[in-house]
Amino acid sequence: MGQSVQFPDNSKPASSNVRGALYPRVTPDFRAVFQVKAPDAQKVQIKLGTTWDMVKDDKGMWSLTTDPLVPGFHYYFLIIDGVQVSDPASESFFGWQRMSSGIEIPETGVDFYTLKNVPHGDVRSKWYYSKVTESWRRCYVYCPPDYNNNLKKKYPVLYLQHGSGEDERSWSVQGKVDIIMDNLLAEGKALPMLIVMDQGYASKPEAVVSTSPSNPGANRQQGGPSTFEEVVIKDLIPFIDGNFRTFTNRENRAMAGLSMGGGQTFQITTRNLDKFAYIGLFSGGTIAPAELTDKSKVKLVFMSYGSREAGSANVKAAADALQQAGIKNATYISPLTAHEWQSWRRSLREYAQLLFKK
């Protein structure tokens, strides 16, 4: 009989590992424990927020235990002799404009994004042709658990955007949007809705395409519409309304986004208040009353940040200005988080509970 393997500090394999991988592991005090077999390497590091040096033993195994990490999802990479690579023990996630490794640090006592024995909706992958870009595009659509039960029932729609360097998969994978919504619906805290997630990059055939991620600030420039805005208004909304059972009036349409997606939400909603009644910016700036040309059409402005983000200091003043102008708004500051997925998961949970209620 083989000797049992002893693991450090009562740690457990991360839920983000590939099946059967024992490392990386997570300790009860939120540290991540890594091991990498690389006997011929001269230097191995982990890039996770900061860059950590790993220590090699006499068998060629490199090890590292980090300081306590903020609960939630974190991208990371291995750096082996100066070359940045993904960890084969981790599932892959599209972030930083590439497939990346990721680690999930569970939050003690928090289960709003945990799978439970409740009715579950589904996330559908849909291809549609964009006349604006003259190309096929893919969006993801969350349908609530009862979508297939009553074929006469219609639903409001939330258009939900990712951040720079990510894509249309991000909210359903890193963000756990379907689990968050399933749990909210089961608790009676949100109304059933469709959630549409599209890639936030778009270019016309004649455009010169940059290989770098989009500049979030560019999405907030005044003037003509961005190509992505044209895609949303001319292609995406008609496709969703034509292929799903939706309410097609503005009072039943919302938009939100994180970081770059917040900038896109700002531009698209403020320029198209005949299409959207709810606006959500997650780590995506704030809105001033003067930026809303028809205040009577806005049912809600939602603004959120992580408490460790510099932008969180501006939220209260922006909310006060909207309140004085008679514009309904809500704010949320995610405790002890920065520009990261835990801030945005929490923000979605708060925002979704406010949508489409009379």
Buried (B, 14 or more C-beta within 10 A) or exposed (E): EEEEEEBEEEBBBBEBBEEEBBBBBBBEEBBBBBBBEBEEBEEBBBBBBEEBEBEBEEEEBBBBBBEEBBBBBBBBBBBBEEEEEBBEBBBBBBBEBEEBBBBBBBBEEEEBBEEEEEEBBEBBEBEBEBEBBEEEBBBBBBBBBEBEEEEEEEBBBBBBBBBBBBBBBBBBBBBBBBBBBBBBBBEEEBBBBBBBBBBBBBBBEEEEEEEEBBEBEEBBEEEEBBBBBBBBBBBBBEBBBEEBBBBBEBBBBBBBBBBBBBBBBBBBBBBBBEBBBBBBBBBBBBBEBEEBEEBEBBBBBBBBBBEBBEBBEBBEEBBEBBEEBEBBBBBBBBEEBBBBBBBBBBBBBBBBBBBBEE
